[in-house]
Amino acid sequence: MASPECPRYFTRPPLAMVPVLVLTCVMSVACAVTGTPHPSVVTGSHAVAGPPSLAGWKLTLPIASQKGSAATVDPAAVSPPWLTTDAHGGLTLWAPVQGSTTPNSRHARTELVSLSPFGAGTVRRQLAATVAITQVPRGKPDVIIGQIHGADDLSAVAFVMMHYTSGAVGVVVKQSPGSSSTVHLPLLTGVALGSPFDFTIVDGGDGKLTFGATQNGHTATASTPVPAAFAGRPVRFQAGAYQQADSTGSPAPDDGARMTIRELTVVPGPGRLRAVRP
C-alpha cells in the first residue's frame, strides 16, 4: 500500500532545535449523509487568524499524474476540490472512490505525507489531530485517517493505520512488511458522521506504540510493542482521507470520503508533546 511524501520543514538539526509542526484549523462540519457531499456549516469557536500551514507535508491526490498513478503536490498546497479551506481556516479533504491510486493500493486518497522519516521504535514521535469525518463510501464505510507508513525502502508498506469504520475508531498494526498478520486495537464506538474527535499516534522511541482517541470527554487508549520486523526501519506520518472502497466498477462521482481537520500536530522530539483539545 504505497503512499506519498511531504514538504521540507524538518531537515535533521539536533532534536532540541527541531521546530514543532502545527496545523491549526477551525472545524467545518458538513451534513452527515453517507455517500453524498454537502455544503459545509461552520461550528465551534476556535477561530484562527489565517489559513493553516502546510509546511512539512506533501499531498497525494486522487487524480492521475503523467505516469498514470496518483498525482502529488510537493510541497503540499490547497488543491480544490481535493484539499480546500473555508473562510474560518477549516481544512477539508475529499477523496472520491472513483479516483486514481498509488501504485501499490486499490484505494484512492487525498492524504498529507510527512517529509520527515524516522526510525520506528528509536525516537519519540507523535501525530495528534482533531478531525470530523463527514462522509464515508457507500459500499465500504471505512477511512484511514492517520498512519505510520513505511518510508524509503519501505515506501510500499503501510505499518500503523488509524481507521474510522461505521462510527468506530480503531488501529491496525501490521506485524511484518511481507506478512498479512496484524494486531487490531479498538478505541471508540458510536462516533457519528460530522462529530469531531481527537486522536493520537505515538511512537514512544522505547519499543512501544501508543494510541488514543477522545470524544465528548471520553478517552480510550491502547498500546502494543513495535513489531521486530519494523524496529529501526524508516517510517513517516501520514494523515488525511484514505478511503477504503475499491476504485473499480462504476462508482458514482459523489461517492467517497470527506473529512475536516481542525488541528494537526507533529512533534519530533522528547519533551515537546502537546495535548490535543477535545
BALOBA-1460 file (C-alpha; in Angstrom, 3 decimals):
// residues 278
<rec num="1" residu="m" x="0.000" y="0.000" z="0.000"/>
<rec num="2" residu="a" x="2.160" y="2.844" z="-1.207"/>
<rec num="3" residu="s" x="1.779" y="6.463" z="-0.197"/>
<rec num="4" residu="p" x="3.089" y="9.957" z="-0.884"/>
<rec num="5" residu="e" x="5.679" y="12.085" z="0.859"/>
<rec num="6" residu="c" x="5.858" y="15.654" z="2.284"/>
<rec num="7" residu="p" x="7.484" y="19.220" z="2.408"/>
<rec num="8" residu="r" x="10.772" y="20.184" z="3.864"/>
<rec num="9" residu="y" x="10.135" y="21.587" z="7.307"/>
<rec num="10" residu="f" x="12.450" y="19.372" z="9.302"/>
<rec num="11" residu="t" x="15.981" y="18.921" z="7.997"/>
<rec num="12" residu="r" x="17.642" y="16.917" z="10.740"/>
<rec num="13" residu="p" x="19.107" y="19.573" z="13.082"/>
<rec num="14" residu="p" x="19.643" y="18.476" z="16.713"/>
<rec num="15" residu="l" x="16.367" y="17.486" z="18.341"/>
<rec num="16" residu="a" x="16.389" y="20.478" z="20.667"/>
<rec num="17" residu="m" x="16.433" y="22.755" z="17.617"/>
<rec num="18" residu="v" x="13.759" y="20.944" z="15.579"/>
<rec num="19" residu="p" x="10.539" y="23.008" z="15.400"/>
<rec num="20" residu="v" x="7.114" y="21.663" z="16.161"/>
<rec num="21" residu="l" x="4.905" y="21.463" z="13.098"/>
<rec num="22" residu="v" x="1.396" y="22.646" z="13.940"/>
<rec num="23" residu="l" x="-1.539" y="22.768" z="11.590"/>
<rec num="24" residu="t" x="-4.482" y="24.512" z="13.245"/>
<rec num="25" residu="c" x="-7.887" y="24.895" z="11.663"/>
<rec num="26" residu="v" x="-11.481" y="25.570" z="12.601"/>
<rec num="27" residu="m" x="-13.797" y="22.631" z="12.252"/>
<rec num="28" residu="s" x="-16.033" y="22.861" z="9.206"/>
<rec num="29" residu="v" x="-18.689" y="20.184" z="9.662"/>
<rec num="30" residu="a" x="-20.755" y="19.027" z="6.710"/>
<rec num="31" residu="c" x="-24.217" y="17.492" z="6.774"/>
<rec num="32" residu="a" x="-23.591" y="13.883" z="7.777"/>
<rec num="33" residu="v" x="-25.059" y="11.787" z="4.960"/>
<rec num="34" residu="t" x="-23.166" y="8.707" z="3.872"/>
<rec num="35" residu="g" x="-22.004" y="8.828" z="0.282"/>
<rec num="36" residu="t" x="-23.146" y="12.340" z="-0.632"/>
<rec num="37" residu="p" x="-21.134" y="15.546" z="-0.150"/>
<rec num="38" residu="h" x="-22.968" y="18.553" z="1.268"/>
<rec num="39" residu="p" x="-22.263" y="22.248" z="1.849"/>
<rec num="40" residu="s" x="-20.172" y="22.987" z="4.928"/>
<rec num="41" residu="v" x="-21.539" y="24.653" z="8.041"/>
<rec num="42" residu="v" x="-19.053" y="26.156" z="10.482"/>
<rec num="43" residu="t" x="-19.385" y="25.083" z="14.086"/>
<rec num="44" residu="g" x="-17.306" y="25.595" z="17.194"/>
<rec num="45" residu="s" x="-15.490" y="28.684" z="18.487"/>
<rec num="46" residu="h" x="-11.832" y="28.115" z="17.624"/>
<rec num="47" residu="a" x="-11.446" y="30.866" z="15.026"/>
<rec num="48" residu="v" x="-7.918" y="31.363" z="13.764"/>
<rec num="49" residu="a" x="-6.192" y="34.398" z="12.273"/>
<rec num="50" residu="g" x="-5.183" y="32.838" z="8.988"/>
<rec num="51" residu="p" x="-5.147" y="29.695" z="6.832"/>
<rec num="52" residu="p" x="-3.427" y="26.526" z="8.087"/>
<rec num="53" residu="s" x="0.235" y="25.981" z="7.352"/>
<rec num="54" residu="l" x="1.026" y="23.041" z="5.086"/>
<rec num="55" residu="a" x="4.776" y="23.339" z="5.615"/>
<rec num="56" residu="g" x="6.412" y="19.971" z="6.219"/>
<rec num="57" residu="w" x="3.925" y="17.973" z="4.140"/>
<rec num="58" residu="k" x="3.477" y="16.583" z="0.664"/>
<rec num="59" residu="l" x="-0.017" y="15.903" z="-0.711"/>
<rec num="60" residu="t" x="-1.259" y="12.827" z="-2.587"/>
<rec num="61" residu="l" x="-4.270" y="13.424" z="-4.831"/>
<rec num="62" residu="p" x="-6.912" y="11.051" z="-6.293"/>
<rec num="63" residu="i" x="-6.131" y="12.169" z="-9.851"/>
<rec num="64" residu="a" x="-3.644" y="10.728" z="-12.316"/>
<rec num="65" residu="s" x="-0.134" y="12.065" z="-12.788"/>
<rec num="66" residu="q" x="1.669" y="11.937" z="-16.143"/>
<rec num="67" residu="k" x="2.844" y="8.455" z="-15.136"/>
<rec num="68" residu="g" x="-0.752" y="7.309" z="-14.604"/>
<rec num="69" residu="s" x="-0.708" y="6.764" z="-10.838"/>
<rec num="70" residu="a" x="-1.896" y="9.212" z="-8.193"/>
<rec num="71" residu="a" x="-0.512" y="12.726" z="-8.561"/>
<rec num="72" residu="t" x="1.342" y="14.533" z="-5.774"/>
<rec num="73" residu="v" x="1.773" y="18.170" z="-4.792"/>
<rec num="74" residu="d" x="5.165" y="18.873" z="-3.213"/>
<rec num="75" residu="p" x="5.164" y="20.956" z="-1.116"/>
<rec num="76" residu="a" x="1.527" y="20.480" z="-0.150"/>
<rec num="77" residu="a" x="-0.845" y="23.256" z="-1.175"/>
<rec num="78" residu="v" x="-4.578" y="23.904" z="-1.252"/>
<rec num="79" residu="s" x="-5.804" y="21.961" z="-4.295"/>
<rec num="80" residu="p" x="-9.573" y="22.299" z="-4.937"/>
<rec num="81" residu="p" x="-11.707" y="20.269" z="-4.863"/>
<rec num="82" residu="w" x="-9.488" y="17.724" z="-3.117"/>
<rec num="83" residu="l" x="-7.965" y="19.934" z="-0.402"/>
<rec num="84" residu="t" x="-9.780" y="23.147" z="0.457"/>
<rec num="85" residu="t" x="-10.101" y="25.687" z="3.248"/>
<rec num="86" residu="d" x="-13.145" y="27.647" z="4.324"/>
<rec num="87" residu="a" x="-13.367" y="31.269" z="5.478"/>
<rec num="88" residu="h" x="-12.627" y="30.200" z="9.047"/>
<rec num="89" residu="g" x="-9.492" y="28.189" z="8.313"/>
<rec num="90" residu="g" x="-11.023" y="24.709" z="8.220"/>
<rec num="91" residu="l" x="-9.025" y="22.196" z="6.188"/>
<rec num="92" residu="t" x="-11.263" y="19.763" z="4.259"/>
<rec num="93" residu="l" x="-10.068" y="16.712" z="2.322"/>
<rec num="94" residu="w" x="-12.226" y="14.949" z="-0.279"/>
<rec num="95" residu="a" x="-11.342" y="11.535" z="-1.759"/>
<rec num="96" residu="p" x="-13.789" y="10.004" z="-4.264"/>
<rec num="97" residu="v" x="-13.994" y="6.251" z="-4.705"/>
<rec num="98" residu="q" x="-13.658" y="6.841" z="-8.440"/>
<rec num="99" residu="g" x="-10.084" y="8.129" z="-8.303"/>
<rec num="100" residu="s" x="-6.503" y="7.349" z="-9.230"/>
<rec num="101" residu="t" x="-4.465" y="5.321" z="-6.762"/>
<rec num="102" residu="t" x="-0.836" y="4.965" z="-5.769"/>
<rec num="103" residu="p" x="0.993" y="2.013" z="-7.427"/>
<rec num="104" residu="n" x="0.510" y="-0.450" z="-4.546"/>
<rec num="105" residu="s" x="-3.040" y="0.411" z="-3.494"/>
<rec num="106" residu="r" x="-6.567" y="-0.148" z="-4.846"/>
<rec num="107" residu="h" x="-7.940" y="2.834" z="-2.922"/>
<rec num="108" residu="a" x="-7.948" y="6.497" z="-3.901"/>
<rec num="109" residu="r" x="-6.924" y="9.040" z="-1.299"/>
<rec num="110" residu="t" x="-6.347" y="12.710" z="-0.522"/>
<rec num="111" residu="e" x="-3.634" y="12.489" z="2.090"/>
<rec num="112" residu="l" x="-0.849" y="14.554" z="3.627"/>
<rec num="113" residu="v" x="2.509" y="12.782" z="3.908"/>
<rec num="114" residu="s" x="5.299" y="13.912" z="6.196"/>
<rec num="115" residu="l" x="8.690" y="14.560" z="4.635"/>
<rec num="116" residu="s" x="10.484" y="13.729" z="7.890"/>
<rec num="117" residu="p" x="11.079" y="9.968" z="8.170"/>
<rec num="118" residu="f" x="12.327" y="8.416" z="11.404"/>
<rec num="119" residu="g" x="13.400" y="5.006" z="12.637"/>
<rec num="120" residu="a" x="10.458" y="3.033" z="14.062"/>
<rec num="121" residu="g" x="10.872" y="2.490" z="17.791"/>
<rec num="122" residu="t" x="14.076" y="4.515" z="18.059"/>
<rec num="123" residu="v" x="12.910" y="8.110" z="18.710"/>
<rec num="124" residu="r" x="9.806" y="9.627" z="20.266"/>
<rec num="125" residu="r" x="7.334" y="10.911" z="17.672"/>
<rec num="126" residu="q" x="3.689" y="11.936" z="17.975"/>
<rec num="127" residu="l" x="0.942" y="12.699" z="15.497"/>
<rec num="128" residu="a" x="-2.118" y="14.343" z="17.097"/>
<rec num="129" residu="a" x="-5.231" y="15.554" z="15.312"/>
<rec num="130" residu="t" x="-8.723" y="16.927" z="15.814"/>
<rec num="131" residu="v" x="-10.980" y="15.839" z="12.955"/>
<rec num="132" residu="a" x="-14.540" y="15.156" z="11.841"/>
<rec num="133" residu="i" x="-15.489" y="12.556" z="9.243"/>
<rec num="134" residu="t" x="-18.397" y="13.975" z="7.273"/>
<rec num="135" residu="q" x="-18.778" y="11.364" z="4.523"/>
<rec num="136" residu="v" x="-17.792" y="7.730" z="4.008"/>
<rec num="137" residu="p" x="-18.043" y="5.489" z="0.909"/>
<rec num="138" residu="r" x="-21.451" y="3.885" z="0.395"/>
<rec num="139" residu="g" x="-20.236" y="0.343" z="-0.218"/>
<rec num="140" residu="k" x="-17.478" y="0.283" z="2.392"/>
<rec num="141" residu="p" x="-17.767" y="2.950" z="5.112"/>
<rec num="142" residu="d" x="-14.100" y="2.772" z="6.100"/>
<rec num="143" residu="v" x="-11.499" y="5.582" z="6.016"/>
<rec num="144" residu="i" x="-7.873" y="5.514" z="7.171"/>
<rec num="145" residu="i" x="-7.381" y="8.915" z="8.818"/>
<rec num="146" residu="g" x="-3.821" y="8.624" z="10.160"/>
<rec num="147" residu="q" x="-0.820" y="6.383" z="9.578"/>
<rec num="148" residu="i" x="2.723" y="5.499" z="10.382"/>
<rec num="149" residu="h" x="3.728" y="4.397" z="6.913"/>
<rec num="150" residu="g" x="6.919" y="2.870" z="5.587"/>
<rec num="151" residu="a" x="9.406" y="5.295" z="4.011"/>
<rec num="152" residu="d" x="12.431" y="4.980" z="1.738"/>
<rec num="153" residu="d" x="12.912" y="1.246" z="1.046"/>
<rec num="154" residu="l" x="9.579" y="0.519" z="2.834"/>
<rec num="155" residu="s" x="7.568" y="3.123" z="0.908"/>
<rec num="156" residu="a" x="5.152" y="0.480" z="-0.418"/>
<rec num="157" residu="v" x="4.271" y="-0.795" z="3.076"/>
<rec num="158" residu="a" x="1.613" y="0.511" z="5.466"/>
<rec num="159" residu="f" x="2.624" y="-0.049" z="9.107"/>
<rec num="160" residu="v" x="0.128" y="1.589" z="11.518"/>
<rec num="161" residu="m" x="-3.363" y="2.576" z="10.320"/>
<rec num="162" residu="m" x="-5.950" y="4.562" z="12.323"/>
<rec num="163" residu="h" x="-9.394" y="3.699" z="10.898"/>
<rec num="164" residu="y" x="-12.819" y="5.297" z="11.116"/>
<rec num="165" residu="t" x="-15.251" y="2.497" z="10.213"/>
<rec num="166" residu="s" x="-19.033" y="2.837" z="10.544"/>
<rec num="167" residu="g" x="-18.654" y="5.119" z="13.561"/>
<rec num="168" residu="a" x="-15.859" y="3.128" z="15.223"/>
<rec num="169" residu="v" x="-12.293" y="4.383" z="15.654"/>
<rec num="170" residu="g" x="-9.515" y="1.832" z="15.950"/>
<rec num="171" residu="v" x="-5.984" y="0.945" z="14.934"/>
<rec num="172" residu="v" x="-4.481" y="-1.823" z="12.815"/>
<rec num="173" residu="v" x="-0.763" y="-2.562" z="13.263"/>
<rec num="174" residu="k" x="0.916" y="-4.653" z="10.610"/>
<rec num="175" residu="q" x="3.386" y="-7.142" z="12.110"/>
<rec num="176" residu="s" x="5.760" y="-7.600" z="9.184"/>
<rec num="177" residu="p" x="6.304" y="-5.895" z="5.806"/>
<rec num="178" residu="g" x="5.871" y="-9.194" z="3.973"/>
<rec num="179" residu="s" x="3.007" y="-10.649" z="6.002"/>
<rec num="180" residu="s" x="-0.738" y="-10.148" z="6.341"/>
<rec num="181" residu="s" x="-0.543" y="-10.630" z="10.124"/>
<rec num="182" residu="t" x="-1.980" y="-7.652" z="12.033"/>
<rec num="183" residu="v" x="-2.958" y="-6.544" z="15.541"/>
<rec num="184" residu="h" x="-6.345" y="-4.776" z="15.895"/>
<rec num="185" residu="l" x="-6.847" y="-2.268" z="18.729"/>
<rec num="186" residu="p" x="-10.371" y="-0.791" z="19.167"/>
<rec num="187" residu="l" x="-10.693" y="2.700" z="20.677"/>
<rec num="188" residu="l" x="-14.100" y="4.396" z="20.255"/>
<rec num="189" residu="t" x="-17.564" y="3.424" z="19.015"/>
<rec num="190" residu="g" x="-20.635" y="5.472" z="18.223"/>
<rec num="191" residu="v" x="-18.782" y="8.403" z="16.648"/>
<rec num="192" residu="a" x="-21.389" y="9.939" z="14.355"/>
<rec num="193" residu="l" x="-20.586" y="11.459" z="10.986"/>
<rec num="194" residu="g" x="-19.828" y="15.149" z="11.453"/>
<rec num="195" residu="s" x="-18.934" y="14.714" z="15.135"/>
<rec num="196" residu="p" x="-15.416" y="15.998" z="15.981"/>
<rec num="197" residu="f" x="-12.964" y="13.801" z="17.866"/>
<rec num="198" residu="d" x="-9.258" y="13.727" z="18.676"/>
<rec num="199" residu="f" x="-6.733" y="11.003" z="18.023"/>
<rec num="200" residu="t" x="-3.052" y="10.436" z="18.724"/>
<rec num="201" residu="i" x="-0.498" y="8.051" z="17.262"/>
<rec num="202" residu="v" x="2.694" y="7.867" z="19.336"/>
<rec num="203" residu="d" x="5.927" y="6.004" z="18.726"/>
<rec num="204" residu="g" x="7.481" y="6.261" z="22.185"/>
<rec num="205" residu="g" x="11.013" y="5.620" z="20.988"/>
<rec num="206" residu="d" x="11.190" y="2.862" z="23.591"/>
<rec num="207" residu="g" x="9.831" y="-0.004" z="21.504"/>
<rec num="208" residu="k" x="6.181" y="0.768" z="22.287"/>
<rec num="209" residu="l" x="3.372" y="2.254" z="20.190"/>
<rec num="210" residu="t" x="0.531" y="4.072" z="21.987"/>
<rec num="211" residu="f" x="-2.767" y="5.241" z="20.539"/>
<rec num="212" residu="g" x="-5.564" y="7.399" z="21.894"/>
<rec num="213" residu="a" x="-8.947" y="8.776" z="20.834"/>
<rec num="214" residu="t" x="-11.193" y="11.268" z="22.643"/>
<rec num="215" residu="q" x="-14.769" y="12.365" z="22.060"/>
<rec num="216" residu="n" x="-17.176" y="14.198" z="24.363"/>
<rec num="217" residu="g" x="-14.795" y="13.863" z="27.290"/>
<rec num="218" residu="h" x="-14.347" y="10.113" z="26.875"/>
<rec num="219" residu="t" x="-10.803" y="8.929" z="26.138"/>
<rec num="220" residu="a" x="-9.716" y="5.442" z="25.115"/>
<rec num="221" residu="t" x="-6.090" y="4.325" z="24.812"/>
<rec num="222" residu="a" x="-4.254" y="1.212" z="23.657"/>
<rec num="223" residu="s" x="-0.650" y="0.185" z="23.181"/>
<rec num="224" residu="t" x="1.383" y="-2.546" z="21.530"/>
<rec num="225" residu="p" x="5.091" y="-3.285" z="21.002"/>
<rec num="226" residu="v" x="6.815" y="-2.156" z="17.826"/>
<rec num="227" residu="p" x="6.994" y="-5.379" z="15.791"/>
<rec num="228" residu="a" x="10.562" y="-6.666" z="15.486"/>
<rec num="229" residu="a" x="10.296" y="-6.634" z="11.678"/>
<rec num="230" residu="f" x="9.744" y="-2.846" z="11.721"/>
<rec num="231" residu="a" x="12.130" y="-1.880" z="14.538"/>
<rec num="232" residu="g" x="14.630" y="0.696" z="13.318"/>
<rec num="233" residu="r" x="13.162" y="0.743" z="9.793"/>
<rec num="234" residu="p" x="12.375" y="4.102" z="8.111"/>
<rec num="235" residu="v" x="8.772" y="5.268" z="8.567"/>
<rec num="236" residu="r" x="6.796" y="8.535" z="8.361"/>
<rec num="237" residu="f" x="3.456" y="10.002" z="9.436"/>
<rec num="238" residu="q" x="0.523" y="10.427" z="7.043"/>
<rec num="239" residu="a" x="-2.902" y="11.963" z="7.680"/>
<rec num="240" residu="g" x="-5.965" y="12.516" z="5.555"/>
<rec num="241" residu="a" x="-8.901" y="10.893" z="3.782"/>
<rec num="242" residu="y" x="-7.650" y="7.491" z="2.610"/>
<rec num="243" residu="q" x="-10.969" y="5.858" z="1.746"/>
<rec num="244" residu="q" x="-11.029" y="2.056" z="1.581"/>
<rec num="245" residu="a" x="-13.551" y="1.346" z="-1.187"/>
<rec num="246" residu="d" x="-12.020" y="-0.128" z="-4.344"/>
<rec num="247" residu="s" x="-11.694" y="2.169" z="-7.347"/>
<rec num="248" residu="t" x="-13.254" y="-0.427" z="-9.654"/>
<rec num="249" residu="g" x="-16.568" y="-0.758" z="-11.443"/>
<rec num="250" residu="s" x="-18.563" y="2.420" z="-11.871"/>
<rec num="251" residu="p" x="-18.878" y="4.191" z="-8.507"/>
<rec num="252" residu="a" x="-20.862" y="7.408" z="-8.523"/>
<rec num="253" residu="p" x="-18.749" y="10.568" z="-8.813"/>
<rec num="254" residu="d" x="-20.079" y="11.824" z="-5.465"/>
<rec num="255" residu="d" x="-19.255" y="8.574" z="-3.623"/>
<rec num="256" residu="g" x="-16.210" y="8.783" z="-1.385"/>
<rec num="257" residu="a" x="-14.762" y="10.077" z="1.886"/>
<rec num="258" residu="r" x="-14.681" y="13.614" z="3.219"/>
<rec num="259" residu="m" x="-13.086" y="14.814" z="6.447"/>
<rec num="260" residu="t" x="-12.253" y="18.119" z="8.096"/>
<rec num="261" residu="i" x="-9.102" y="18.731" z="10.121"/>
<rec num="262" residu="r" x="-9.167" y="21.394" z="12.821"/>
<rec num="263" residu="e" x="-5.755" y="20.679" z="14.321"/>
<rec num="264" residu="l" x="-2.812" y="18.545" z="13.280"/>
<rec num="265" residu="t" x="0.403" y="18.481" z="15.293"/>
<rec num="266" residu="v" x="3.578" y="16.526" z="14.643"/>
<rec num="267" residu="v" x="6.107" y="16.550" z="17.470"/>
<rec num="268" residu="p" x="9.544" y="15.180" z="16.591"/>
<rec num="269" residu="g" x="11.367" y="15.222" z="19.937"/>
<rec num="270" residu="p" x="11.016" y="14.382" z="23.629"/>
<rec num="271" residu="g" x="9.558" y="16.955" z="25.996"/>
<rec num="272" residu="r" x="7.605" y="18.693" z="23.225"/>
<rec num="273" residu="l" x="4.361" y="16.720" z="23.316"/>
<rec num="274" residu="r" x="1.242" y="18.843" z="23.118"/>
<rec num="275" residu="a" x="-2.169" y="17.812" z="24.411"/>
<rec num="276" residu="v" x="-4.950" y="17.794" z="21.824"/>
<rec num="277" residu="r" x="-8.067" y="19.694" z="22.804"/>
<rec num="278" residu="p" x="-11.229" y="17.549" z="22.955"/>
